[in-house]
Amino acid sequence: NEKQRSSNDESSIVAGAAGPENGDEEDGDDDDDDAEFDGYAMRDAIFAKYGECFDVDFRVVQNFGEPIIYLNVMPFRLGSRRFRHETEYEYLCHLQAVVEILIKYEQLDNIMVQLMETDKKPRAGTSPLIAVPLRLDLTKEQLRSIMGEMM
């Protein structure tokens, strides 16, 4: 079912790149899709991909002085002692906040496509640990806004 959602998301991205064929109706459908996607759906997508509920976290990386923001899928599992959320409810609240940020910056489709297409898997017990980076494709204005909020 999540693969079906992913292929639907991919086709909506492709359709959006070509321009909406039915006027404003297409834009309304995208907003409805985003409104339906929540922390539960993000947890389900992560579980569908990896068979476990891994944590996610944003990370800023400097590349030749330019910030790039990634959403990293971390190798910390729900229920493990290294998991930073004490309860599943806290984990779902965190995922809801992540989804809201992705929707605000119009990155949800981009991140979900990367999640479904990657062959990488988060791994703990390695040095360094291995997270799966999913790159946000942000405009310079969005980056300035985010980086300004972080300071």
MDAnalysis code that builds the backbone (N, CA, C; Angstrom):
import MDAnalysis as mda
import numpy as np

u = mda.Universe.empty(453, n_residues=151, atom_resindex=np.repeat(np.arange(151), 3), trajectory=True)
u.add_TopologyAttr("name", ["N", "CA", "C"] * 151)
u.add_TopologyAttr("resid", np.arange(1, 152))
u.add_TopologyAttr("resname", ["ASN", "GLU", "LYS", "GLN", "ARG", "SER", "SER", "ASN", "ASP", "GLU", "SER", "SER", "ILE", "VAL", "ALA", "GLY", "ALA", "ALA", "GLY", "PRO", "GLU", "ASN", "GLY", "ASP", "GLU", "GLU", "ASP", "GLY", "ASP", "ASP", "ASP", "ASP", "ASP", "ASP", "ALA", "GLU", "PHE", "ASP", "GLY", "TYR", "ALA", "MET", "ARG", "ASP", "ALA", "ILE", "PHE", "ALA", "LYS", "TYR", "GLY", "GLU", "CYS", "PHE", "ASP", "VAL", "ASP", "PHE", "ARG", "VAL", "VAL", "GLN", "ASN", "PHE", "GLY", "GLU", "PRO", "ILE", "ILE", "TYR", "LEU", "ASN", "VAL", "MET", "PRO", "PHE", "ARG", "LEU", "GLY", "SER", "ARG", "ARG", "PHE", "ARG", "HIS", "GLU", "THR", "GLU", "TYR", "GLU", "TYR", "LEU", "CYS", "HIS", "LEU", "GLN", "ALA", "VAL", "VAL", "GLU", "ILE", "LEU", "ILE", "LYS", "TYR", "GLU", "GLN", "LEU", "ASP", "ASN", "ILE", "MET", "VAL", "GLN", "LEU", "MET", "GLU", "THR", "ASP", "LYS", "LYS", "PRO", "ARG", "ALA", "GLY", "THR", "SER", "PRO", "LEU", "ILE", "ALA", "VAL", "PRO", "LEU", "ARG", "LEU", "ASP", "LEU", "THR", "LYS", "GLU", "GLN", "LEU", "ARG", "SER", "ILE", "MET", "GLY", "GLU", "MET", "MET"])
u.atoms.positions = np.array([
    [0.819, -1.182, 0.000],
    [0.000, 0.000, 0.000],
    [0.871, 1.257, 0.000],
    [1.962, 1.254, 0.795],
    [2.869, 2.401, 0.807],
    [3.574, 2.561, -0.529],
    [3.908, 1.414, -1.204],
    [4.515, 1.512, -2.526],
    [3.542, 2.173, -3.485],
    [2.255, 1.843, -3.344],
    [1.260, 2.462, -4.187],
    [1.218, 3.959, -3.914],
    [1.268, 4.355, -2.634],
    [1.287, 5.774, -2.282],
    [2.511, 6.433, -2.885],
    [3.679, 5.750, -2.797],
    [4.911, 6.296, -3.341],
    [4.810, 6.512, -4.835],
    [4.263, 5.533, -5.560],
    [4.150, 5.703, -7.004],
    [3.136, 6.793, -7.324],
    [2.093, 6.924, -6.496],
    [1.154, 8.028, -6.691],
    [1.844, 9.353, -6.443],
    [2.676, 9.425, -5.389],
    [3.411, 10.646, -5.097],
    [4.351, 10.976, -6.241],
    [5.052, 9.949, -6.775],
    [5.960, 10.168, -7.887],
    [5.214, 10.724, -9.079],
    [4.058, 10.147, -9.403],
    [3.327, 10.621, -10.563],
    [2.808, 12.030, -10.329],
    [2.446, 12.369, -9.091],
    [1.990, 13.731, -8.834],
    [3.140, 14.711, -8.967],
    [4.360, 14.285, -8.619],
    [5.517, 15.152, -8.805],
    [5.748, 15.373, -10.293],
    [5.704, 14.290, -11.075],
    [5.908, 14.406, -12.513],
    [4.818, 15.267, -13.128],
    [3.558, 15.033, -12.722],
    [2.457, 15.830, -13.250],
    [2.616, 17.290, -12.861],
    [3.068, 17.526, -11.628],
    [3.273, 18.901, -11.183],
    [4.370, 19.597, -11.959],
    [5.396, 18.853, -12.348],
    [6.490, 19.438, -13.112],
    [6.025, 19.830, -14.501],
    [5.101, 19.053, -15.053],
    [4.593, 19.349, -16.384],
    [3.524, 20.436, -16.329],
    [3.014, 20.711, -15.130],
    [1.959, 21.703, -14.963],
    [0.621, 21.008, -14.831],
    [-0.260, 21.552, -13.994],
    [-1.559, 20.920, -13.805],
    [-2.376, 20.995, -15.090],
    [-3.000, 19.859, -15.424],
    [-3.790, 19.806, -16.637],
    [-5.205, 20.309, -16.402],
    [-5.682, 20.229, -15.176],
    [-7.068, 20.591, -14.881],
    [-7.176, 21.873, -14.071],
    [-6.285, 22.773, -14.261],
    [-6.369, 24.048, -13.552],
    [-6.064, 23.905, -12.081],
    [-6.848, 24.611, -11.238],
    [-6.602, 24.639, -9.792],
    [-6.974, 23.337, -9.100],
    [-7.753, 22.486, -9.764],
    [-8.189, 21.241, -9.146],
    [-6.994, 20.393, -8.726],
    [-5.963, 20.337, -9.531],
    [-4.764, 19.549, -9.218],
    [-4.105, 20.046, -7.939],
    [-4.006, 21.362, -7.787],
    [-3.386, 21.921, -6.587],
    [-4.160, 21.527, -5.343],
    [-5.469, 21.527, -5.396],
    [-6.287, 21.141, -4.256],
    [-6.063, 19.690, -3.872],
    [-5.882, 18.821, -4.855],
    [-5.644, 17.413, -4.572],
    [-4.337, 17.227, -3.828],
    [-3.289, 17.961, -4.213],
    [-1.998, 17.852, -3.531],
    [-2.122, 18.268, -2.079],
    [-2.862, 19.345, -1.809],
    [-3.039, 19.800, -0.439],
    [-3.767, 18.752, 0.382],
    [-4.782, 18.094, -0.218],
    [-5.517, 17.055, 0.490],
    [-4.607, 15.875, 0.812],
    [-3.723, 15.487, -0.135],
    [-2.793, 14.388, 0.100],
    [-1.873, 14.713, 1.270],
    [-1.347, 15.942, 1.308],
    [-0.464, 16.349, 2.391],
    [-1.210, 16.368, 3.721],
    [-2.468, 16.838, 3.711],
    [-3.251, 16.912, 4.940],
    [-3.523, 15.516, 5.500],
    [-3.644, 14.519, 4.631],
    [-3.898, 13.158, 5.075],
    [-2.642, 12.486, 5.604],
    [-1.482, 12.946, 5.198],
    [-0.224, 12.335, 5.628],
    [0.155, 12.922, 6.980],
    [0.408, 12.058, 7.955],
    [0.714, 12.528, 9.301],
    [1.833, 11.686, 9.909],
    [2.059, 11.850, 11.203],
    [3.102, 11.103, 11.889],
    [2.897, 9.597, 11.819],
    [1.636, 9.176, 11.880],
    [1.339, 7.745, 11.753],
    [1.752, 7.237, 10.372],
    [1.440, 8.009, 9.340],
    [1.777, 7.607, 7.967],
    [3.297, 7.569, 7.780],
    [4.007, 8.511, 8.404],
    [5.474, 8.502, 8.319],
    [6.024, 7.258, 9.013],
    [5.494, 6.942, 10.196],
    [5.922, 5.728, 10.895],
    [5.658, 4.491, 10.037],
    [4.493, 4.438, 9.428],
    [4.138, 3.295, 8.578],
    [5.055, 3.192, 7.366],
    [5.423, 4.325, 6.781],
    [6.322, 4.322, 5.621],
    [7.710, 3.813, 6.019],
    [8.203, 4.260, 7.174],
    [9.511, 3.796, 7.668],
    [9.455, 2.301, 7.958],
    [8.377, 1.854, 8.596],
    [8.223, 0.430, 8.905],
    [8.110, -0.403, 7.632],
    [7.356, 0.100, 6.655],
    [7.201, -0.625, 5.384],
    [8.541, -0.767, 4.675],
    [9.377, 0.243, 4.789],
    [10.679, 0.210, 4.116],
    [11.663, -0.708, 4.831],
    [11.751, -0.599, 6.160],
    [12.813, -1.269, 6.911],
    [12.349, -2.404, 7.816],
    [11.058, -2.530, 8.038],
    [10.561, -3.568, 8.931],
    [10.725, -3.212, 10.397],
    [11.131, -1.983, 10.665],
    [11.301, -1.485, 12.033],
    [10.975, -0.001, 12.057],
    [10.643, 0.520, 13.242],
    [10.341, 1.945, 13.398],
    [11.609, 2.678, 13.823],
    [12.310, 3.247, 12.853],
    [13.533, 3.994, 13.137],
    [13.213, 5.463, 13.391],
    [14.094, 6.114, 14.143],
    [13.972, 7.537, 14.416],
    [14.460, 8.336, 13.211],
    [14.013, 9.576, 13.097],
    [14.487, 10.487, 12.056],
    [14.873, 11.804, 12.707],
    [15.808, 12.501, 12.070],
    [16.256, 13.775, 12.602],
    [16.814, 14.633, 11.482],
    [16.602, 15.932, 11.570],
    [17.174, 16.856, 10.596],
    [18.628, 17.122, 10.939],
    [19.441, 17.294, 9.906],
    [20.853, 17.609, 10.106],
    [21.294, 18.593, 9.034],
    [22.015, 19.634, 9.463],
    [22.566, 20.618, 8.536],
    [24.024, 20.262, 8.280],
    [24.387, 20.207, 7.008],
    [25.759, 19.915, 6.604],
    [26.246, 21.069, 5.745],
    [27.461, 21.508, 5.988],
    [28.050, 22.568, 5.173],
    [28.776, 21.947, 3.993],
    [28.476, 22.403, 2.786],
    [29.122, 21.932, 1.581],
    [29.700, 23.141, 0.863],
    [31.017, 23.309, 0.959],
    [31.700, 24.474, 0.391],
    [31.066, 25.766, 0.887],
    [30.757, 25.807, 2.189],
    [30.204, 26.996, 2.817],
    [28.707, 27.164, 2.652],
    [28.066, 26.301, 1.887],
    [26.617, 26.367, 1.678],
    [25.929, 25.304, 2.524],
    [24.894, 25.696, 3.267],
    [24.185, 24.688, 4.073],
    [23.300, 23.787, 3.212],
    [23.299, 22.514, 3.548],
    [22.393, 21.534, 2.949],
    [21.702, 20.843, 4.127],
    [20.402, 20.670, 4.028],
    [19.661, 20.050, 5.115],
    [19.201, 18.662, 4.686],
    [19.447, 17.708, 5.564],
    [19.043, 16.324, 5.338],
    [18.079, 15.894, 6.424],
    [17.184, 15.007, 6.078],
    [16.400, 14.272, 7.066],
    [17.057, 12.909, 7.143],
    [17.702, 12.617, 8.259],
    [18.412, 11.348, 8.430],
    [17.514, 10.319, 9.103],
    [17.484, 9.125, 8.517],
    [16.838, 7.993, 9.169],
    [17.925, 7.368, 10.040],
    [17.725, 7.461, 11.346],
    [18.739, 7.050, 12.310],
    [18.556, 5.579, 12.692],
    [19.654, 4.916, 13.055],
    [19.556, 3.484, 13.385],
    [19.127, 3.214, 14.826],
    [18.199, 4.020, 15.316],
    [17.689, 3.830, 16.665],
    [16.239, 3.389, 16.550],
    [15.942, 2.208, 17.092],
    [14.635, 1.566, 16.941],
    [13.719, 1.862, 18.119],
    [12.438, 1.951, 17.804],
    [11.422, 2.097, 18.842],
    [11.550, 0.939, 19.816],
    [11.664, 1.253, 21.103],
    [11.769, 0.219, 22.129],
    [13.186, -0.113, 22.545],
    [14.193, 0.330, 21.792],
    [15.581, 0.042, 22.186],
    [16.028, 1.043, 23.246],
    [17.060, 0.700, 23.986],
    [17.487, 1.582, 25.083],
    [18.130, 2.870, 24.581],
    [18.621, 2.903, 23.341],
    [19.245, 4.115, 22.792],
    [18.236, 5.014, 22.078],
    [16.979, 4.599, 22.045],
    [15.931, 5.381, 21.392],
    [15.627, 6.585, 22.265],
    [15.631, 7.790, 21.691],
    [15.508, 9.001, 22.517],
    [14.087, 9.318, 22.960],
    [13.105, 8.674, 22.371],
    [11.715, 8.903, 22.754],
    [11.306, 7.827, 23.755],
    [10.767, 8.267, 24.899],
    [10.442, 7.321, 25.962],
    [9.228, 6.460, 25.641],
    [8.301, 6.993, 24.831],
    [7.086, 6.244, 24.506],
    [6.819, 6.321, 23.005],
    [5.956, 5.426, 22.542],
    [5.561, 5.477, 21.127],
    [4.827, 6.776, 20.843],
    [4.065, 7.263, 21.803],
    [3.347, 8.525, 21.634],
    [4.321, 9.681, 21.380],
    [5.412, 9.753, 22.158],
    [6.425, 10.803, 21.941],
    [7.054, 10.673, 20.562],
    [7.316, 9.444, 20.145],
    [7.867, 9.180, 18.814],
    [6.909, 9.673, 17.729],
    [5.615, 9.360, 17.871],
    [4.629, 9.797, 16.893],
    [4.479, 11.318, 16.873],
    [4.570, 11.954, 18.032],
    [4.531, 13.419, 18.087],
    [5.724, 14.014, 17.341],
    [6.900, 13.413, 17.524],
    [8.100, 13.860, 16.809],
    [7.913, 13.704, 15.299],
    [7.407, 12.539, 14.886],
    [7.182, 12.316, 13.452],
    [6.149, 13.297, 12.901],
    [5.135, 13.617, 13.681],
    [4.129, 14.595, 13.243],
    [4.781, 15.952, 13.014],
    [5.667, 16.361, 13.921],
    [6.371, 17.638, 13.756],
    [7.244, 17.615, 12.503],
    [7.916, 16.500, 12.250],
    [8.752, 16.361, 11.050],
    [7.885, 16.485, 9.800],
    [6.749, 15.800, 9.775],
    [5.848, 15.864, 8.620],
    [5.365, 17.293, 8.399],
    [5.015, 17.987, 9.470],
    [4.536, 19.372, 9.340],
    [5.614, 20.271, 8.751],
    [6.858, 20.073, 9.141],
    [7.964, 20.850, 8.573],
    [8.127, 20.521, 7.091],
    [8.091, 19.237, 6.751],
    [8.223, 18.836, 5.348],
    [7.098, 19.424, 4.492],
    [5.895, 19.443, 5.015],
    [4.766, 20.027, 4.285],
    [4.949, 21.534, 4.150],
    [5.366, 22.192, 5.224],
    [5.562, 23.648, 5.200],
    [6.536, 24.050, 4.092],
    [7.597, 23.280, 3.916],
    [8.614, 23.608, 2.911],
    [8.444, 22.799, 1.618],
    [7.267, 22.188, 1.445],
    [6.916, 21.457, 0.229],
    [7.947, 20.375, -0.117],
    [8.361, 19.615, 0.891],
    [9.377, 18.586, 0.715],
    [8.884, 17.174, 0.980],
    [7.620, 17.012, 1.320],
    [7.110, 15.690, 1.685],
    [7.237, 14.691, 0.536],
    [6.781, 15.060, -0.656],
    [6.881, 14.153, -1.808],
    [8.330, 13.792, -2.090],
    [9.193, 14.793, -2.081],
    [10.623, 14.593, -2.350],
    [11.222, 13.578, -1.375],
    [10.963, 13.752, -0.107],
    [11.522, 12.866, 0.923],
    [10.942, 11.468, 0.817],
    [9.640, 11.360, 0.568],
    [9.023, 10.034, 0.483],
    [9.537, 9.258, -0.735],
    [9.755, 9.937, -1.847],
    [10.316, 9.265, -3.027],
    [11.721, 8.756, -2.708],
    [12.548, 9.599, -2.069],
    [13.906, 9.172, -1.703],
    [13.872, 7.978, -0.743],
    [12.969, 8.027, 0.234],
    [12.860, 6.938, 1.200],
    [12.523, 5.620, 0.501],
    [11.584, 5.664, -0.411],
    [11.164, 4.434, -1.088],
    [12.225, 3.931, -2.080],
    [13.010, 4.838, -2.658],
    [13.973, 4.442, -3.691],
    [15.344, 4.043, -3.152],
    [15.691, 4.465, -1.942],
    [17.036, 4.187, -1.439],
    [17.238, 2.704, -1.147],
    [18.460, 2.252, -1.371],
    [18.840, 0.881, -1.019],
    [19.572, 0.847, 0.319],
    [19.844, 2.014, 0.894],
    [20.588, 2.092, 2.154],
    [19.680, 1.741, 3.321],
    [20.304, 1.196, 4.369],
    [19.578, 0.867, 5.600],
    [20.370, 1.408, 6.785],
    [19.686, 2.032, 7.746],
    [20.390, 2.515, 8.935],
    [20.981, 1.343, 9.710],
    [22.219, 1.532, 10.209],
    [22.868, 0.448, 10.963],
    [23.561, 1.013, 12.191],
    [23.218, 0.451, 13.328],
    [23.912, 0.767, 14.578],
    [25.019, -0.260, 14.744],
    [25.874, -0.057, 15.712],
    [26.926, -1.029, 15.984],
    [28.090, -0.921, 15.022],
    [28.101, 0.116, 14.207],
    [29.239, 0.372, 13.333],
    [29.891, 1.663, 13.811],
    [31.109, 1.872, 13.434],
    [31.793, 3.101, 13.829],
    [32.292, 3.801, 12.579],
    [31.699, 4.927, 12.222],
    [30.537, 5.558, 12.860],
    [29.251, 4.828, 12.480],
    [28.181, 5.124, 13.229],
    [26.901, 4.504, 12.905],
    [26.452, 4.996, 11.529],
    [25.605, 4.238, 10.883],
    [25.179, 4.585, 9.530],
    [23.723, 5.019, 9.550],
    [23.504, 6.288, 9.165],
    [22.159, 6.827, 8.994],
    [21.889, 6.914, 7.494],
    [20.634, 6.985, 7.136],
    [20.264, 7.139, 5.727],
    [19.876, 8.594, 5.506],
    [20.703, 9.347, 4.742],
    [20.405, 10.759, 4.510],
    [19.411, 10.951, 3.359],
    [18.385, 11.739, 3.610],
    [17.405, 12.105, 2.593],
    [17.484, 13.629, 2.448],
    [17.911, 14.087, 1.288],
    [18.209, 15.509, 1.092],
    [16.963, 16.327, 0.788],
    [16.815, 17.438, 1.527],
    [15.743, 18.381, 1.242],
    [16.192, 19.274, 0.095],
    [15.352, 19.451, -0.884],
    [15.657, 20.271, -2.053],
    [15.049, 21.650, -1.831],
    [15.767, 22.484, -1.090],
    [15.252, 23.782, -0.667],
    [15.790, 24.914, -1.533],
    [14.977, 25.961, -1.667],
    [15.429, 27.160, -2.367],
    [16.362, 27.932, -1.429],
    [17.103, 28.876, -1.985],
    [17.988, 29.707, -1.158],
    [17.178, 30.503, -0.131],
    [15.995, 30.969, -0.524],
    [15.132, 31.697, 0.412],
    [14.712, 30.810, 1.576],
    [14.323, 29.567, 1.272],
    [13.919, 28.641, 2.326],
    [15.089, 28.343, 3.253],
    [16.268, 28.134, 2.681],
    [17.459, 27.884, 3.498],
    [17.748, 29.070, 4.421],
    [17.669, 30.286, 3.871],
    [17.911, 31.482, 4.697],
    [16.902, 31.557, 5.832],
    [15.645, 31.263, 5.528],
    [14.595, 31.305, 6.551],
    [14.885, 30.292, 7.660],
    [15.211, 29.076, 7.273],
    [15.468, 28.018, 8.249],
    [16.724, 28.325, 9.061],
    [17.788, 28.715, 8.394],
    [19.041, 28.976, 9.092],
    [18.895, 30.178, 10.017],
    [18.094, 31.157, 9.631],
    [17.841, 32.323, 10.484],
    [17.095, 31.918, 11.741],
    [16.154, 30.972, 11.622],
    [15.392, 30.490, 12.765],
    [16.265, 29.685, 13.712],
    [17.321, 29.081, 13.205],
    [18.185, 28.227, 14.020],
    [19.175, 29.046, 14.849],
    [19.388, 30.266, 14.493],
    [20.397, 31.078, 15.193],
    [19.810, 31.878, 16.306],
])
